[in-house]
């Protein structure tokens, strides 16, 4: 069984997703909105790059009003320099929930070296807002989604995953249920792009709807064809919301 969809890409393009809140290490509150230096010029033409302060950019998936920090710190080796302030975590969670956050991501400094504080934030969250509670909010931990040490890259991966989680969760859940109802018991596979210059991969470990305790990355959004362009009736096959282009060399 193969299932192809542009749900993730379309949801990003159309900005159909939950309000995402972020918890970061104290002192790193501006990491997400500042992006990286080159981020200010990406997507702008040469003329606009000469006046970047006037350039228009998409609204952020996480506005600064939905970013909270907690007191904790681990160094580049993962050694804990400052223990997590649990009361600070409860305050941050309460403020984000009260502000309307519908999904939460946690990206703490050097969490890929030692995730103990991200895991502690999740434990506190589950104790305050149990998974069985009506309207429960999903939480994603950055170290479970990306092995990059840089906070911005990790945070961005978690934010996009959090933004698309509900869309992909319901789509894959419905698909899996339909397969079972029609007597199809074999594994469902999801194809995703590994990198711009690498092969596509069929990864059975990422096919199942995720749980609230540990959310695997779906990688459901792509900027170019992951499995190659299609063709119907002699004409290129394209979607109605997004349009990916690929070249297939003729051989033989």
C-alpha positions in Angstrom: 0.0 0.0 0.0 1.4 3.4 -1.0 -0.2 6.6 0.2 0.8 10.0 -1.4 -0.5 13.3 -0.1 0.3 17.0 -0.2 -1.6 17.6 3.0 1.5 18.8 4.8 2.7 21.1 2.1 -0.8 22.5 1.5 -1.4 23.2 5.2 1.9 25.2 5.4 1.0 27.1 2.2 -2.5 27.9 3.4 -1.5 28.3 7.0 -4.1 25.8 8.2 -2.9 24.6 11.6 -3.1 25.2 15.3 -1.6 28.0 17.3 1.9 26.7 18.3 3.6 27.8 21.5 7.3 27.3 22.3 9.3 26.8 25.5 13.0 27.7 25.3 15.9 28.2 27.7 15.9 31.6 29.5 18.0 34.1 27.5 17.1 32.4 24.2 13.7 34.0 23.8 14.7 35.8 20.6 16.3 32.8 18.8 13.2 31.8 16.9 12.0 35.2 15.7 15.5 36.4 14.8 16.1 33.3 12.6 19.6 33.2 11.2 21.4 36.1 9.5 20.6 34.9 6.0 17.0 34.3 7.0 16.3 38.0 6.5 17.2 37.9 2.8 15.8 34.5 1.9 12.9 34.7 -0.6 13.6 38.3 -1.5 14.7 39.4 -5.0 18.0 41.3 -5.5 16.2 44.7 -5.4 14.4 43.9 -2.1 17.6 42.6 -0.5 18.9 46.2 -0.8 16.1 47.3 1.5 15.4 44.3 3.7 13.9 46.3 6.5 10.9 47.0 4.2 10.7 43.5 2.9 7.5 41.5 3.5 7.8 38.1 5.0 5.3 35.4 6.0 3.9 35.6 9.5 5.8 33.3 11.8 4.2 30.0 12.8 5.1 30.9 16.4 4.5 34.6 17.2 6.7 36.1 19.9 3.7 36.3 22.2 3.6 32.5 22.3 7.2 32.1 23.3 8.1 31.5 27.0 11.4 30.7 28.6 12.3 28.6 31.6 15.3 28.7 33.9 17.7 25.8 33.2 21.1 25.3 31.5 23.3 22.5 30.2 26.6 23.1 28.6 27.9 21.8 25.2 28.8 18.4 26.8 25.4 18.0 28.3 26.5 18.7 31.8 23.8 20.3 33.8 24.9 23.8 35.0 21.5 24.9 36.3 18.7 22.5 37.4 15.3 23.0 35.8 13.1 25.3 37.8 9.9 23.3 38.0 7.7 26.2 39.2 9.0 28.2 36.3 7.9 25.5 33.9 4.4 25.4 35.4 4.2 29.2 35.0 5.3 29.0 31.4 2.8 26.2 30.6 -0.1 28.0 32.2 0.7 31.2 30.4 0.9 29.5 27.0 -2.3 27.5 27.5 -4.2 30.7 28.7 -2.8 32.5 25.6 -4.5 29.9 23.4 -1.7 27.6 22.4 -3.1 24.4 20.8 0.3 22.6 20.4 3.5 23.0 22.3 7.2 22.6 21.4 10.1 22.5 23.8 13.6 23.5 22.5 16.2 23.8 25.3 19.9 24.6 24.9 22.1 21.5 24.2 19.2 19.1 24.7 20.6 16.8 22.1 23.6 16.2 24.4 21.4 15.8 27.5 17.6 15.7 27.1 16.9 15.4 30.8 15.3 18.9 31.1 13.1 18.5 28.0 11.9 15.2 29.3 11.2 16.8 32.7 9.2 19.6 31.1 7.1 16.9 29.4 6.6 15.1 32.7 5.4 18.3 34.4 3.1 19.0 31.4 1.5 15.6 31.5 0.9 15.9 35.3 -0.7 19.3 34.9 -2.6 18.6 31.7 -3.2 14.8 31.4 -3.4 13.1 28.0 -6.9 11.9 28.8 -8.2 15.4 29.5 -10.7 16.7 27.0 -9.0 19.0 24.5 -5.5 17.7 25.5 -2.6 19.6 23.8 0.2 17.7 22.1 3.8 18.5 23.1 6.9 17.9 21.0 10.4 17.7 22.3 13.1 19.0 19.9 15.7 16.4 20.7 13.3 13.7 19.6 12.8 15.3 16.2 16.2 16.6 15.2 19.8 15.8 16.2 21.1 19.3 15.3 22.7 21.1 18.2 21.7 24.5 16.9 18.6 25.8 18.7 17.1 27.5 15.7 17.2 24.5 13.4 15.9 22.2 16.1 13.2 24.6 17.1 12.0 25.1 13.5 11.8 21.4 12.9 9.7 20.9 16.0 7.5 23.9 15.2 6.7 22.7 11.7 6.0 19.2 13.1 3.7 20.7 15.7 1.9 22.8 13.2 1.2 19.8 10.9 0.7 17.2 13.6 -3.1 17.3 13.8 -3.5 17.3 10.0 -1.3 14.3 9.5 -2.4 12.5 12.6 -6.1 12.5 11.5 -5.3 11.7 7.9 -3.0 8.7 8.7 -5.4 7.5 11.4 -8.3 7.5 8.9 -6.3 5.8 6.3 -5.0 3.1 8.6 -8.6 2.5 9.9 -10.0 2.2 6.3 -7.3 -0.3 5.5 -8.1 -2.4 8.5 -11.9 -2.3 7.7 -11.2 -3.6 4.2 -9.1 -6.5 5.5 -5.7 -5.1 4.6 -3.3 -6.0 7.4 0.0 -5.3 5.9 2.2 -2.4 6.9 1.5 1.1 5.6 4.6 3.0 4.4 5.2 6.7 4.1 7.8 8.0 1.7 9.7 11.1 2.6 12.7 13.1 1.3 15.9 12.7 3.3 17.9 15.6 1.8 18.0 17.7 -1.4 20.8 15.5 -3.0 19.8 12.1 -1.5 17.3 9.4 -2.2 13.8 9.1 -1.0 13.2 6.6 1.8 10.4 4.3 2.7 10.3 4.3 6.5 7.9 2.0 8.2 8.8 3.4 11.6 7.2 6.7 10.8 3.9 5.5 9.4 1.8 5.1 12.5 -0.2 7.9 14.2 2.0 9.2 16.9 1.2 9.2 20.6 1.2 12.2 22.9 4.2 11.0 24.9 6.5 10.7 22.0 5.8 12.2 18.6 7.9 11.0 15.7 8.7 13.4 12.9 6.5 12.8 9.8 8.4 15.0 7.4 5.2 15.6 5.5 6.2 18.8 3.7 8.6 19.0 0.8 9.8 21.7 -1.6 10.3 19.3 -4.5 9.2 15.9 -5.7 10.2 13.2 -3.3 9.3 10.2 -5.5 9.4 11.8 -8.9 6.8 13.6 -11.0 3.8 11.7 -12.3 1.9 11.7 -15.6 -1.7 11.0 -16.6 -2.9 10.5 -20.1 0.3 11.9 -21.6 0.1 15.1 -19.5 2.0 16.1 -16.4 0.1 15.4 -13.2 0.0 18.4 -10.8 -1.8 19.3 -7.7 -4.2 22.2 -7.2 -2.5 24.0 -4.3 1.2 23.3 -4.8 3.2 22.6 -8.0 6.5 20.7 -7.8 8.7 20.3 -10.8 11.3 17.6 -11.5 13.4 16.5 -14.5 13.6 12.9 -15.6 16.5 12.2 -18.1 15.7 9.9 -21.0 18.0 6.8 -21.0 18.6 4.1 -23.6 
